[in-house]
Amino acid sequence: MWRLGFIFHEMAFGLLTVFIPLYVAVFQDTSLLGGPLLALGVMTSIAIFCSIPASYLWGYLCDKTRHYKVFILLSFSSIAIILFLMTLSFAQNLIVFVILYVVMQILHVAHESPKNVLVTEHYSRCDWESSFGFYKGVTEVGFIVGLIAGMFLFSFGLMSAYSFYLCSVLSVISLVLAVALVADPLIVFERRLVGIEKKLDYTYRGIEGSSRLMDGLRWDGSIKQDSFFGFAIAIVLFSLATSLFFTPLPLYLKELFNGQDQFVYMAYMLNSIGATAGFFLIRRSARSMDTRKQMPRFILLRSLLVFVLVAIISFTIFPTVITGILLLCLGFAYAMYYILMISLSMEIIPEGKSGLFDGMVSLGAAIGAFLGPFLAHYLHYLPTFVITAVIFLLAYLTLKVFK
């Protein structure tokens, strides 16, 4: 039941995901930041860069104090207030709007680390993939509802202030539900227990291997540990490629659909439907999957799908229909990757540094959020998508080399 508040939170951000880029693009003074595309890139990248130290800070504080609910409440309440402020006349200035957006993102990430801890501490390690899959699946449904709301608002011409009002109200609802339903874990030990199990397993394999070798027997085991360096680089590259692709995507889709904003929301809905299917599928099949083998394959799949999109755009082969299908598949691949990656991260990253995963994700996203609109502005969309596919491929190779 504690997930219910997060569903309404995702409804708000489902609407904002497409609305914010389209809203920034119609500001009259975007020339201050180099035009609509560059203004979007500058705003998004600054916000994400500022959220990186914030992610570390919130993660450290929640682990240090063992109080997680308060950071969730801080996040939801601040978002509700800032979204309301965005409807006021002073926020019609682009610079003021950018400042509000940056502050909102800094406070928004306050709920990420506590949410991850709540999932991991309520379940044993063997159920992490399943529990993360269920959480992301139900919240992604909320995200889709937000996209549907945005599509209807566009259809009836009720955008701008109405969207901010609606998202602010949804954030208030998520705050009330979090107050009522979220509770701090009574005992926080599962991640520590997993760390102890890994050390004992490593010690046992070392003793077993040395004993067999000293006895002149063959040993086929391994004492190789997970490479945190390769793991971290892969997270940053994957996040960079995702942000590089999705930051300018609403504006590309608007061109593709001849300025019909409601179809942009429909395209994002397809992406979210694919992700929802992936989240619920992995919930059922997680126990039979090898996390370390399967995760790189879904990164490779994302790379191949973007290369296919490039080919479709280049040869104009039913671009609208096939783009929608590819976005559906991209969402599915992301869902499978995300659950496997975050479960592995909570195993590798020690207690007290739970914000490290969000920090690495934010680092890649910040770079991609700036480079995406920048490259789309100067090189156009097709080369930007090619670079995206190459970076996904590099993330895949990084995991294969440093595994």
SEKEMI-373305 format. One record per residue (C-alpha): residue number from 0; residue in one letter; x, y, z. Coordinates in steps of 0.1 Angstrom, whole numbers. Example, Ala and Ser with C-alpha at 12.3 -4.5 7.8 and 13.67 -1.06 7.14 Angstrom:
BEGIN
R   nr  rest     c1     c2     c3
R    0     A    123    -45     78
R    1     S    137    -11     71
This chain:
BEGIN
R   nr  rest     c1     c2     c3
R    0     M      0      0      0
R    1     W     29     24      6
R    2     R     34     26    -32
R    3     L      1     43    -37
R    4     G     15     78    -32
R    5     F     42     72    -57
R    6     I     16     63    -83
R    7     F      1     98    -81
R    8     H     37    113    -81
R    9     E     44     95   -114
R   10     M     11    107   -128
R   11     A     23    143   -124
R   12     F     57    136   -139
R   13     G     42    116   -168
R   14     L     24    148   -178
R   15     L     55    170   -172
R   16     T     78    147   -192
R   17     V     64    159   -225
R   18     F     48    191   -214
R   19     I     80    208   -200
R   20     P    100    206   -233
R   21     L     70    218   -253
R   22     Y     63    246   -228
R   23     V     99    258   -229
R   24     A    100    258   -267
R   25     V     72    284   -269
R   26     F     88    309   -245
R   27     Q     93    342   -263
R   28     D    128    349   -248
R   29     T    145    315   -255
R   30     S    170    334   -276
R   31     L    187    343   -242
R   32     L    199    307   -241
R   33     G    204    302   -278
R   34     G    169    292   -290
R   35     P    143    265   -280
R   36     L    165    234   -283
R   37     L    195    249   -266
R   38     A    173    265   -239
R   39     L    158    231   -231
R   40     G    193    215   -230
R   41     V    208    241   -208
R   42     M    178    240   -183
R   43     T    177    202   -181
R   44     S    215    197   -178
R   45     I    219    224   -151
R   46     A    190    208   -132
R   47     I    205    173   -134
R   48     F    240    184   -126
R   49     C    228    202    -95
R   50     S    208    170    -85
R   51     I    241    149    -85
R   52     P    255    162    -52
R   53     A    219    164    -39
R   54     S    215    126    -47
R   55     Y    246    118    -26
R   56     L    235    141      2
R   57     W    199    127      4
R   58     G    212     91      2
R   59     Y    238     97     29
R   60     L    214    115     52
R   61     C    187     89     50
R   62     D    211     60     56
R   63     K    228     80     85
R   64     T    196     89    102
R   65     R    177     57     93
R   66     H    147     80     86
R   67     Y    134     76     51
R   68     K     98     88     52
R   69     V    108    124     60
R   70     F    128    127     27
R   71     I     99    113      7
R   72     L     76    139     23
R   73     L    102    167     16
R   74     S    103    157    -21
R   75     F     65    155    -26
R   76     S     57    187     -7
R   77     S     84    208    -24
R   78     I     73    197    -59
R   79     A     37    206    -51
R   80     I     47    241    -40
R   81     I     71    248    -69
R   82     L     46    236    -95
R   83     F     21    261    -81
R   84     L     47    288    -82
R   85     M     53    281   -119
R   86     T     17    293   -126
R   87     L     24    328   -113
R   88     S     32    357   -135
R   89     F     69    361   -124
R   90     A     76    325   -136
R   91     Q     68    336   -172
R   92     N    104    349   -173
R   93     L    126    321   -188
R   94     I    154    326   -163
R   95     V    131    325   -133
R   96     F    114    294   -147
R   97     V    148    277   -152
R   98     I    157    285   -115
R   99     L    124    270   -103
R  100     Y    129    239   -124
R  101     V    164    234   -111
R  102     V    153    237    -75
R  103     M    124    213    -81
R  104     Q    148    187    -95
R  105     I    172    191    -65
R  106     L    144    184    -41
R  107     H    127    158    -64
R  108     V    156    134    -60
R  109     A    152    134    -22
R  110     H    128    105    -25
R  111     E    148     83    -48
R  112     S    173     68    -24
R  113     P    147     63      4
R  114     K    124     46    -21
R  115     N    151     22    -31
R  116     V    159     14      5
R  117     L    123      7     13
R  118     V    121    -18    -15
R  119     T    153    -36     -5
R  120     E    147    -36     32
R  121     H    112    -50     29
R  122     Y    123    -80      9
R  123     S    152   -106      8
R  124     R    179   -104    -19
R  125     C    163   -131    -40
R  126     D    131   -110    -43
R  127     W    147    -77    -51
R  128     E    141    -79    -89
R  129     S    105    -90    -83
R  130     S     98    -62    -58
R  131     F    115    -35    -79
R  132     G     96    -48   -109
R  133     F     62    -46    -91
R  134     Y     70    -11    -78
R  135     K     81      2   -112
R  136     G     52    -16   -129
R  137     V     24      0   -108
R  138     T     41     34   -108
R  139     E     45     33   -146
R  140     V      8     28   -149
R  141     G      5     62   -131
R  142     F     30     76   -156
R  143     I      8     65   -185
R  144     V    -23     80   -168
R  145     G     -3    113   -166
R  146     L      5    111   -203
R  147     I    -32    104   -212
R  148     A    -41    135   -191
R  149     G    -16    156   -210
R  150     M    -29    144   -243
R  151     F    -65    153   -234
R  152     L    -54    187   -221
R  153     F    -36    194   -254
R  154     S    -67    182   -274
R  155     F    -90    206   -256
R  156     G    -64    234   -256
R  157     L    -61    235   -218
R  158     M    -24    236   -213
R  159     S      1    259   -195
R  160     A    -13    269   -161
R  161     Y    -39    241   -161
R  162     S    -11    215   -164
R  163     F      8    230   -136
R  164     Y    -23    231   -114
R  165     L    -31    195   -121
R  166     C      4    183   -114
R  167     S      5    203    -82
R  168     V    -27    188    -70
R  169     L    -14    153    -79
R  170     S     17    160    -58
R  171     V     -4    171    -29
R  172     I    -24    138    -31
R  173     S      9    118    -32
R  174     L     21    138     -1
R  175     V    -11    129     18
R  176     L     -9     93      9
R  177     A     28     91     18
R  178     V     20    106     52
R  179     A     -6     80     58
R  180     L     10     49     43
R  181     V     48     51     43
R  182     A     66     39     73
R  183     D    103     36     81
R  184     P    116      0     83
R  185     L    118    -12    119
R  186     I    151    -29    113
R  187     V    176    -20     85
R  188     F    198    -50     79
R  189     E    191    -67     45
R  190     R    217    -48     25
R  191     R    243    -53     52
R  192     L    234    -90     53
R  193     V    239    -93     15
R  194     G    274    -76     19
R  195     I    283   -102     46
R  196     E    271   -131     24
R  197     K    292   -118     -5
R  198     K    324   -116     16
R  199     L    318   -151     31
R  200     D    312   -165     -4
R  201     Y    344   -149    -17
R  202     T    364   -163     13
R  203     Y    349   -197      8
R  204     R    357   -198    -29
R  205     G    393   -187    -22
R  206     I    398   -214      5
R  207     E    382   -241    -17
R  208     G    403   -231    -48
R  209     S    436   -230    -29
R  210     S    428   -264    -12
R  211     R    421   -282    -44
R  212     L    451   -267    -62
R  213     M    474   -276    -33
R  214     D    461   -312    -35
R  215     G    469   -313    -72
R  216     L    433   -312    -83
R  217     R    417   -292   -110
R  218     W    395   -262    -99
R  219     D    370   -246   -123
R  220     G    357   -220    -99
R  221     S    365   -183    -98
R  222     I    374   -157    -71
R  223     K    368   -128    -94
R  224     Q    346   -101    -78
R  225     D    323    -76    -95
R  226     S    341    -47   -111
R  227     F    327    -15    -96
R  228     F    346      6   -121
R  229     G    330    -12   -151
R  230     F    296    -12   -134
R  231     A    298     26   -128
R  232     I    310     34   -163
R  233     A    282     14   -178
R  234     I    256     31   -157
R  235     V    269     66   -167
R  236     L    271     57   -204
R  237     F    236     41   -205
R  238     S    221     71   -187
R  239     L    240     95   -210
R  240     A    227     77   -241
R  241     T    191     76   -228
R  242     S    191    113   -219
R  243     L    208    122   -253
R  244     F    180    104   -271
R  245     F    149    114   -250
R  246     T    157    151   -242
R  247     P    152    164   -278
R  248     L    127    136   -286
R  249     P     95    155   -279
R  250     L    105    182   -304
R  251     Y    115    156   -330
R  252     L     82    139   -326
R  253     K     64    172   -329
R  254     E     80    176   -363
R  255     L     73    140   -373
R  256     F     36    145   -364
R  257     N     33    179   -381
R  258     G     29    199   -349
R  259     Q      2    177   -334
R  260     D     12    177   -297
R  261     Q    -13    150   -287
R  262     F      5    125   -309
R  263     V     37    132   -290
R  264     Y     20    121   -258
R  265     M      7     90   -276
R  266     A     43     81   -287
R  267     Y     55     84   -251
R  268     M     25     63   -240
R  269     L     37     35   -262
R  270     N     72     38   -246
R  271     S     56     36   -212
R  272     I     34      6   -221
R  273     G     65    -13   -233
R  274     A     82     -4   -200
R  275     T     52    -15   -180
R  276     A     51    -49   -198
R  277     G     88    -53   -190
R  278     F     84    -44   -153
R  279     F     56    -70   -148
R  280     L     74    -96   -169
R  281     I    106    -94   -149
R  282     R     86    -96   -117
R  283     R     75   -131   -127
R  284     S    107   -144   -143
R  285     A    134   -127   -121
R  286     R    143   -158   -101
R  287     S    151   -177   -133
R  288     M    173   -149   -148
R  289     D    210   -145   -144
R  290     T    213   -108   -137
R  291     R    249   -104   -148
R  292     K    244   -122   -181
R  293     Q    210   -107   -191
R  294     M    216    -71   -183
R  295     P    242    -64   -210
R  296     R    219    -80   -236
R  297     F    192    -55   -230
R  298     I    217    -26   -233
R  299     L    227    -41   -267
R  300     L    191    -44   -277
R  301     R    186     -6   -270
R  302     S    216      1   -293
R  303     L    202    -20   -321
R  304     L    167     -5   -318
R  305     V    181     30   -321
R  306     F    202     19   -352
R  307     V    169      6   -367
R  308     L    152     39   -360
R  309     V    181     57   -378
R  310     A    176     34   -408
R  311     I    138     41   -407
R  312     I    143     78   -407
R  313     S    169     77   -434
R  314     F    148     57   -458
R  315     T    114     71   -447
R  316     I     99     36   -443
R  317     F     65     42   -425
R  318     P     83     65   -400
R  319     T     54     73   -378
R  320     V     42     37   -373
R  321     I     76     21   -370
R  322     T     88     49   -347
R  323     G     59     41   -323
R  324     I     67      3   -324
R  325     L    104     10   -317
R  326     L     95     33   -288
R  327     L     74      4   -274
R  328     C    104    -19   -277
R  329     L    128      7   -262
R  330     G    106     10   -232
R  331     F    106    -28   -227
R  332     A    144    -30   -230
R  333     Y    148     -2   -205
R  334     A    125    -18   -180
R  335     M    145    -51   -180
R  336     Y    178    -32   -178
R  337     Y    167     -9   -150
R  338     I    154    -36   -127
R  339     L    185    -58   -132
R  340     M    208    -29   -128
R  341     I    193    -13    -97
R  342     S    191    -47    -79
R  343     L    227    -53    -87
R  344     S    236    -18    -76
R  345     M    219    -22    -42
R  346     E    241    -54    -38
R  347     I    274    -38    -48
R  348     I    270     -3    -34
R  349     P    276     -4      4
R  350     E    252      8     30
R  351     G    256     46     37
R  352     K    262     53      0
R  353     S    227     45    -14
R  354     G    227     78    -33
R  355     L    257     67    -54
R  356     F    234     49    -80
R  357     D    213     80    -85
R  358     G    244    101    -86
R  359     M    259     81   -115
R  360     V    226     80   -133
R  361     S    223    118   -129
R  362     L    258    124   -142
R  363     G    251    106   -174
R  364     A    217    122   -177
R  365     A    231    157   -172
R  366     I    257    153   -199
R  367     G    231    138   -223
R  368     A    205    165   -215
R  369     F    229    192   -227
R  370     L    245    173   -256
R  371     G    211    160   -270
R  372     P    196    194   -278
R  373     F    230    208   -287
R  374     L    237    181   -313
R  375     A    201    182   -325
R  376     H    204    219   -330
R  377     Y    238    219   -349
R  378     L    238    184   -365
R  379     H    200    177   -366
R  380     Y    183    146   -352
R  381     L    196    118   -373
R  382     P    233    122   -363
R  383     T    222    126   -327
R  384     F    204     93   -328
R  385     V    235     76   -344
R  386     I    257     89   -315
R  387     T    231     76   -291
R  388     A    232     41   -305
R  389     V    270     41   -304
R  390     I    271     51   -267
R  391     F    246     23   -259
R  392     L    270     -1   -277
R  393     L    299     13   -256
R  394     A    280      7   -224
R  395     Y    274    -29   -235
R  396     L    311    -34   -243
R  397     T    321    -19   -210
R  398     L    302    -45   -191
R  399     K    316    -73   -212
R  400     V    352    -61   -208
R  401     F    351    -53   -171
R  402     K    327    -80   -159
